[in-house]
Amino acid sequence: MKKTVAIVGLGYVGLPLALVARNKGWNVVGFDVDEKKIAKIMQGKAPFEDVYVEKELANAPLHASTKPSVIANADVVVVAVPTPVTSDHMPDLTPLTSSLESILPYLKNGQLLSIESTINPGVMAEVVLPVIQKRPELNIHIVHCPERVNPGDATWSVANIPRVIGGFTKDATRKGKEFYESILDAKVKEMDSVMEAEAVKILENTFRDINIAFVNEMAKSFDTLGIDIKNVIEGAATKPFAFMPHYPGNGVGGHCISVDPYYMIEKARQAGFDHEFLKLAREINNSMPAFAVSLIDRAKEKLSLQDPIEVALLGLSYKKDIDDIRESPALEMRKILENRSDISLRVFDPHVPRLSTVESLDAALQGTEVVILATNHSDLIDALTPGNLKKYGVACVIDGKNALDADGIAQEGILYLGIGRSRE
């Protein structure tokens, strides 16, 4: 008889995981509070851009519901809901606690409960466990297996990225490992405690945030010195040890790198420790959207552009070839641009048409003086060739991802301004 896994939260983490489990022979049910999302899933349609999800749902819709009772007969329950931050960068665990409260009446003895949501050390013991203990008669195995996904990555997916797991008991950890190894084509490392498992994800993403902040600051420095940071990074990367290339850009987005450090900062503050390094990294990375937009002023002076300057902002999602706009720096850039009286703005993202102000790239480029590439979507890169930019009469390109042909654009007589690499 097939065992059943219930996935709570059918977003960028939960839905692919549900489909992976189904393909490995598990009976899968899903629960989410978003009625529109559930309707699409039940119709065999993906609620967001994801090639794997689109293909799997088209082959067979997933049984999903807005009723938490759907989890009642599951052997395993996986909670994969968002853990965002508030507007003032404070951790918001409301989605996690709300989902736990909703499924609590339907949990049963012997179930494995896995929390995949990204959380700081201590949340499992201080937030998750107290909710479960509201039913003192309940005897379940509780583990934390922090999610690992990389949307838009054709190589690394939910199915093959190695994972770590930690439970409140050794038996829970063992059962959790057995479950994940039954659905994943990857190794699962047992941690010595649930708190260690919580700390792993925080360490991963703060590591990336700090290194990106470092290279963003170097990009600003090199910009004043006229040094091409992209060439320098590629040169440094020839060293076969002790260097890991990270690249600058117009900001850090997504639901992990731009969020997780705040969870660690706040948890440490409560314990009496001040994470100066993490706060500085966040400050630097948060400054990059404004830095990218400020390059317009250099173009305005150098090219004697007259107000209002016609500007096209291209890309709104936080990374290439997906429609996920969570914490996207492009949204901050848009806000800054819209507040400038000297700019006439048009916005286009082929993956986020609902937030675009024009219907096509052609409409975005017609009559545009300054093009700002905020997201390096493949179709945008393919279209923004030096020849095409010249054809549209573009005077300046601000490359927020350092993804375009800098030399080719400059050779066409177009001012190229990148993040730490310019052709003036």
C-alpha positions as CSV (number, residue, x, y, z in Angstrom):
1,M,0.0,0.0,0.0
2,K,1.3,3.4,-1.0
3,K,2.2,5.8,1.8
4,T,0.9,9.3,1.7
5,V,2.8,12.6,2.1
6,A,0.9,15.9,2.6
7,I,2.6,19.1,1.5
8,V,1.6,22.2,3.3
9,G,2.3,25.3,1.1
10,L,2.3,24.8,-2.6
11,G,4.7,27.5,-3.7
12,Y,8.2,27.5,-5.3
13,V,9.4,24.9,-2.7
14,G,6.4,22.8,-1.8
15,L,4.8,22.2,-5.3
16,P,8.0,20.9,-7.0
17,L,8.7,18.7,-3.9
18,A,5.1,17.3,-4.1
19,L,5.6,16.3,-7.7
20,V,9.0,14.8,-7.0
21,A,7.5,12.7,-4.3
22,R,4.6,11.6,-6.6
23,N,7.1,10.5,-9.2
24,K,8.9,8.4,-6.6
25,G,5.7,6.4,-5.8
26,W,4.2,8.3,-2.9
27,N,0.6,9.2,-2.8
28,V,0.6,13.0,-2.5
29,V,-1.9,15.6,-1.3
30,G,-1.4,19.3,-1.0
31,F,-2.8,22.1,1.2
32,D,-2.6,25.8,0.5
33,V,-4.8,28.7,1.6
34,D,-4.6,30.3,-1.9
35,E,-7.9,29.4,-3.7
36,K,-6.7,30.6,-7.1
37,K,-3.5,28.6,-6.8
38,I,-5.3,25.4,-5.8
39,A,-7.8,25.9,-8.7
40,K,-4.9,26.1,-11.2
41,I,-3.1,23.0,-9.7
42,M,-6.3,21.0,-9.9
43,Q,-6.8,22.0,-13.5
44,G,-3.2,20.8,-14.3
45,K,-1.9,24.3,-14.7
46,A,1.3,25.7,-13.0
47,P,0.6,28.7,-10.7
48,F,4.1,30.1,-11.5
49,E,6.8,29.7,-14.1
50,D,8.6,26.4,-13.7
51,V,9.3,24.0,-16.6
52,Y,9.2,20.9,-14.4
53,V,6.0,21.9,-12.6
54,E,4.3,22.8,-15.9
55,K,5.2,19.5,-17.5
56,E,4.2,17.4,-14.5
57,L,0.9,19.1,-13.9
58,A,0.0,18.9,-17.5
59,N,0.5,15.2,-17.4
60,A,-1.6,14.8,-14.3
61,P,-3.1,17.4,-11.9
62,L,-2.1,17.1,-8.2
63,H,-4.8,16.5,-5.6
64,A,-4.8,19.7,-3.6
65,S,-7.2,21.5,-1.3
66,T,-7.7,24.7,0.7
67,K,-9.0,22.5,3.6
68,P,-6.3,21.5,6.2
69,S,-8.2,18.2,6.9
70,V,-6.6,16.9,3.7
71,I,-3.5,16.1,5.7
72,A,-5.3,13.8,8.2
73,N,-4.4,10.5,6.6
74,A,-0.8,11.3,5.7
75,D,2.1,9.4,7.0
76,V,4.4,12.4,6.4
77,V,3.5,16.1,6.6
78,V,5.9,18.6,5.1
79,V,5.4,22.3,5.9
80,A,7.0,24.5,3.2
81,V,5.4,27.9,3.7
82,P,7.2,31.3,3.3
83,T,9.1,32.9,6.2
84,P,9.3,36.5,5.1
85,V,10.4,39.7,6.8
86,T,8.3,42.8,7.5
87,S,8.8,46.2,5.9
88,D,11.2,47.0,8.7
89,H,13.2,43.8,8.2
90,M,11.9,41.9,11.2
91,P,11.2,38.2,10.9
92,D,7.6,37.3,10.2
93,L,6.7,33.8,11.3
94,T,3.0,34.3,10.9
95,P,2.7,32.1,7.8
96,L,4.5,29.3,9.6
97,T,2.5,29.5,12.9
98,S,-0.8,29.9,11.0
99,S,-0.2,26.8,8.9
100,L,0.7,24.8,12.0
101,E,-2.4,26.0,13.9
102,S,-4.6,25.0,10.9
103,I,-3.2,21.5,10.6
104,L,-2.8,20.8,14.3
105,P,-6.3,19.3,14.8
106,Y,-5.6,16.8,12.0
107,L,-2.2,15.6,13.0
108,K,-2.1,12.0,14.3
109,N,0.2,9.8,16.4
110,G,3.1,8.4,14.6
111,Q,3.3,10.9,11.8
112,L,6.5,12.5,10.6
113,L,6.3,16.3,10.6
114,S,9.0,18.1,8.6
115,I,9.4,21.8,8.6
116,E,11.2,23.0,5.4
117,S,10.6,26.7,5.8
118,T,13.8,28.7,6.4
119,I,14.1,29.6,10.0
120,N,16.8,30.9,12.4
121,P,18.2,28.7,15.1
122,G,15.7,28.2,18.0
123,V,12.4,28.5,16.0
124,M,11.8,24.8,16.1
125,A,12.0,24.7,19.9
126,E,10.6,28.1,20.7
127,V,7.8,28.4,18.0
128,V,7.0,25.1,16.3
129,L,7.1,22.8,19.4
130,P,4.8,25.0,21.6
131,V,2.2,24.9,18.9
132,I,2.3,21.1,18.6
133,Q,2.3,20.8,22.4
134,K,-1.2,22.4,22.5
135,R,-2.2,18.7,21.9
136,P,-0.2,17.1,24.7
137,E,-1.6,13.6,23.8
138,L,0.0,13.8,20.3
139,N,3.1,11.7,19.7
140,I,4.7,12.6,16.4
141,H,8.3,12.8,15.0
142,I,9.3,16.4,14.3
143,V,12.3,17.3,12.1
144,H,13.7,20.3,10.3
145,C,15.0,19.8,6.7
146,P,15.7,23.3,5.3
147,E,14.6,23.6,1.7
148,R,17.1,24.0,-1.0
149,V,15.9,25.1,-4.4
150,N,17.4,27.2,-7.2
151,P,14.5,28.4,-9.4
152,G,15.4,28.4,-13.1
153,D,18.4,26.1,-12.7
154,A,18.3,23.3,-15.3
155,T,21.1,21.4,-13.4
156,W,20.2,21.6,-9.7
157,S,16.6,21.0,-8.7
158,V,14.6,20.0,-5.7
159,A,15.2,16.4,-6.7
160,N,19.0,16.3,-6.7
161,I,20.3,18.9,-4.3
162,P,21.8,17.3,-1.2
163,R,19.9,18.1,2.1
164,V,20.5,18.1,5.8
165,I,18.1,17.1,8.5
166,G,17.8,17.3,12.3
167,G,15.1,16.2,14.7
168,F,14.2,16.5,18.3
169,T,15.1,12.8,18.7
170,K,17.5,10.5,17.0
171,D,14.5,8.4,15.9
172,A,12.9,11.4,14.3
173,T,16.1,12.3,12.5
174,R,16.4,8.7,11.2
175,K,12.8,8.6,10.0
176,G,13.2,11.9,8.3
177,K,16.3,10.8,6.5
178,E,14.5,7.7,5.3
179,F,11.7,9.7,3.9
180,Y,13.8,12.2,2.1
181,E,16.1,9.6,0.7
182,S,13.0,7.8,-0.7
183,I,12.1,10.8,-2.8
184,L,15.4,12.5,-3.6
185,D,18.3,11.6,-5.9
186,A,20.7,13.1,-3.4
187,K,22.4,12.4,-0.1
188,V,20.8,13.6,3.2
189,K,23.2,14.5,6.0
190,E,22.0,13.9,9.6
191,M,22.8,16.8,11.9
192,D,23.4,16.3,15.6
193,S,20.5,18.5,16.6
194,V,17.5,20.3,15.2
195,M,19.2,23.6,16.0
196,E,22.2,22.6,13.9
197,A,19.9,21.9,10.9
198,E,18.3,25.4,11.4
199,A,21.8,27.0,11.4
200,V,22.9,25.3,8.2
201,K,20.5,27.3,5.9
202,I,21.2,30.5,7.7
203,L,25.0,30.0,7.3
204,E,24.6,29.1,3.6
205,N,22.7,32.2,2.7
206,T,24.5,34.7,4.9
207,F,27.8,33.4,3.4
208,R,26.4,34.3,0.0
209,D,25.1,37.7,1.1
210,I,28.4,38.7,2.6
211,N,30.4,37.7,-0.4
212,I,28.0,39.5,-2.8
213,A,28.2,42.6,-0.6
214,F,32.0,42.4,-0.7
215,V,32.1,42.3,-4.4
216,N,29.4,45.0,-4.7
217,E,31.5,47.3,-2.6
218,M,34.6,46.5,-4.7
219,A,32.5,47.2,-7.8
220,K,31.7,50.7,-6.5
221,S,35.4,51.2,-5.7
222,F,36.5,50.0,-9.1
223,D,33.9,52.2,-10.7
224,T,35.7,55.3,-9.4
225,L,39.1,53.9,-10.5
226,G,38.0,52.9,-14.0
227,I,38.8,49.2,-13.4
228,D,36.6,46.5,-15.0
229,I,35.6,44.3,-12.1
230,K,34.3,41.5,-14.2
231,N,37.7,41.1,-15.8
232,V,39.4,41.2,-12.4
233,I,37.1,38.6,-11.0
234,E,37.8,36.3,-14.0
235,G,41.5,36.9,-13.4
236,A,41.3,36.1,-9.7
237,A,39.3,32.9,-10.5
238,T,42.3,31.5,-12.3
239,K,43.7,30.8,-8.8
240,P,42.8,27.1,-8.2
241,F,42.3,27.5,-4.5
242,A,41.1,30.0,-1.8
243,F,39.0,32.1,-4.2
244,M,35.3,31.7,-5.0
245,P,34.0,34.1,-7.7
246,H,30.9,36.1,-6.8
247,Y,29.6,38.8,-9.1
248,P,28.2,42.3,-8.5
249,G,24.8,43.5,-9.6
250,N,22.0,45.9,-9.0
251,G,20.9,44.2,-5.8
252,V,20.1,40.9,-4.1
253,G,16.6,39.5,-4.3
254,G,14.6,36.3,-3.7
255,H,13.2,34.7,-0.7
256,C,16.5,33.5,0.8
257,I,19.7,35.6,0.5
258,S,17.9,38.9,1.0
259,V,15.8,37.6,3.9
260,D,17.6,35.0,5.9
261,P,20.4,37.3,7.3
262,Y,17.7,39.3,9.1
263,Y,16.5,36.2,10.9
264,M,20.0,35.6,12.2
265,I,20.5,39.3,13.1
266,E,17.4,39.4,15.1
267,K,17.9,36.1,16.9
268,A,21.4,37.0,17.8
269,R,20.2,40.5,19.1
270,Q,17.7,38.8,21.4
271,A,20.6,36.6,22.7
272,G,22.8,39.7,23.3
273,F,25.0,39.5,20.2
274,D,25.4,42.2,17.6
275,H,26.0,40.9,14.0
276,E,27.8,44.0,12.7
277,F,29.2,42.1,9.7
278,L,25.8,40.8,8.6
279,K,24.1,44.2,9.0
280,L,26.8,45.9,6.9
281,A,26.4,43.3,4.2
282,R,22.7,43.9,4.1
283,E,23.2,47.7,4.0
284,I,25.6,47.4,1.1
285,N,23.4,45.1,-0.9
286,N,20.4,47.2,-0.2
287,S,22.2,50.2,-1.6
288,M,22.8,48.7,-5.0
289,P,19.4,49.5,-6.7
290,A,19.9,53.2,-5.9
291,F,23.5,53.0,-7.1
292,A,22.4,51.5,-10.4
293,V,19.8,54.2,-10.9
294,S,22.3,56.9,-10.0
295,L,24.3,56.0,-13.2
296,I,21.6,57.8,-15.1
297,D,23.0,61.1,-13.7
298,R,26.4,60.2,-15.2
299,A,24.8,59.5,-18.5
300,K,22.7,62.7,-18.3
301,E,25.8,64.8,-17.8
302,K,28.0,63.1,-20.3
303,L,25.4,63.0,-23.1
304,S,23.7,66.3,-22.2
305,L,20.3,64.5,-22.1
306,Q,17.3,66.8,-21.7
307,D,14.4,66.3,-19.3
308,P,12.4,64.3,-19.2
309,I,14.8,61.4,-20.1
310,E,13.1,58.5,-21.7
311,V,14.1,55.4,-19.7
312,A,13.2,51.7,-20.2
313,L,13.5,49.5,-17.2
314,L,13.9,45.9,-18.4
315,G,13.2,43.0,-16.0
316,L,11.3,42.9,-12.7
317,S,11.9,39.4,-11.3
318,Y,14.8,38.8,-8.9
319,K,16.6,36.4,-11.3
320,K,16.7,35.3,-14.9
321,D,14.1,33.4,-16.7
322,I,11.5,33.1,-13.8
323,D,8.5,35.2,-12.8
324,D,9.4,35.4,-9.1
325,I,9.5,39.0,-7.9
326,R,9.9,38.4,-4.2
327,E,12.3,41.0,-2.7
328,S,13.4,41.8,-6.3
329,P,15.8,44.8,-6.4
330,A,14.2,45.7,-9.7
331,L,11.1,46.7,-7.8
332,E,13.1,49.1,-5.7
333,M,14.7,50.5,-8.8
334,R,11.3,51.1,-10.3
335,K,10.1,52.9,-7.2
336,I,13.2,55.2,-7.3
337,L,12.7,55.9,-11.0
338,E,9.0,56.6,-10.7
339,N,9.8,59.2,-8.0
340,R,12.1,61.2,-10.3
341,S,10.4,64.0,-12.1
342,D,13.1,64.2,-14.7
343,I,12.4,60.7,-16.0
344,S,9.7,59.3,-18.3
345,L,9.6,55.6,-17.4
346,R,8.4,52.5,-19.2
347,V,8.8,49.0,-17.8
348,F,8.9,45.6,-19.4
349,D,9.4,42.1,-18.2
350,P,8.4,39.2,-20.6
351,H,8.0,36.9,-17.5
352,V,6.0,39.5,-15.5
353,P,3.6,41.0,-18.0
354,R,1.1,41.9,-15.2
355,L,3.5,44.6,-13.9
356,S,4.8,45.8,-17.2
357,T,3.7,49.1,-18.5
358,V,4.1,48.2,-22.2
359,E,3.3,45.0,-24.0
360,S,6.5,44.2,-25.8
361,L,10.3,44.9,-25.8
362,D,9.8,46.8,-29.0
363,A,7.4,49.2,-27.3
364,A,9.8,49.6,-24.4
365,L,12.7,50.5,-26.7
366,Q,10.9,52.8,-29.1
367,G,12.2,56.3,-28.4
368,T,14.1,55.2,-25.4
369,E,17.3,57.1,-24.5
370,V,18.5,55.1,-21.5
371,V,18.0,51.3,-21.2
372,I,18.4,49.8,-17.7
373,L,18.8,46.0,-17.6
374,A,17.6,45.0,-14.2
375,T,17.1,41.2,-14.8
376,N,19.2,39.2,-17.2
377,H,16.4,37.2,-18.8
378,S,17.8,35.1,-21.7
379,D,15.3,36.6,-24.2
380,L,16.3,40.1,-23.2
381,I,20.0,39.4,-23.5
382,D,19.5,37.8,-26.9
383,A,17.6,40.9,-28.1
384,L,19.8,43.6,-26.6
385,T,22.6,43.3,-29.1
386,P,24.7,46.3,-30.0
387,G,23.1,46.4,-33.4
388,N,19.6,46.4,-32.1
389,L,20.3,49.0,-29.5
390,K,21.8,51.2,-32.2
391,K,18.8,50.6,-34.4
392,Y,16.5,51.9,-31.7
393,G,18.6,55.0,-31.1
394,V,19.5,54.1,-27.5
395,A,22.1,56.6,-26.2
396,C,23.0,54.8,-23.0
397,V,22.8,51.3,-21.5
398,I,22.9,50.7,-17.8
399,D,23.7,47.0,-17.3
400,G,22.6,46.1,-13.8
401,K,23.8,42.5,-14.3
402,N,27.0,43.1,-16.4
403,A,25.5,40.6,-18.8
404,L,25.6,42.5,-22.1
405,D,28.3,43.0,-24.7
406,A,30.1,46.0,-23.2
407,D,32.7,46.4,-25.9
408,G,30.3,45.9,-28.8
409,I,27.8,48.4,-27.4
410,A,30.6,51.0,-26.9
411,Q,31.8,50.4,-30.5
412,E,28.3,51.4,-31.7
413,G,28.8,54.8,-30.0
414,I,26.5,53.9,-27.1
415,L,27.5,54.8,-23.6
416,Y,27.8,51.6,-21.6
417,L,27.6,51.8,-17.8
418,G,27.8,48.5,-15.8
419,I,28.2,47.7,-12.1
420,G,31.9,48.2,-11.7
421,R,32.6,48.1,-15.5
422,S,32.0,50.9,-17.9
423,R,32.9,51.9,-21.4
424,E,33.1,55.7,-21.5
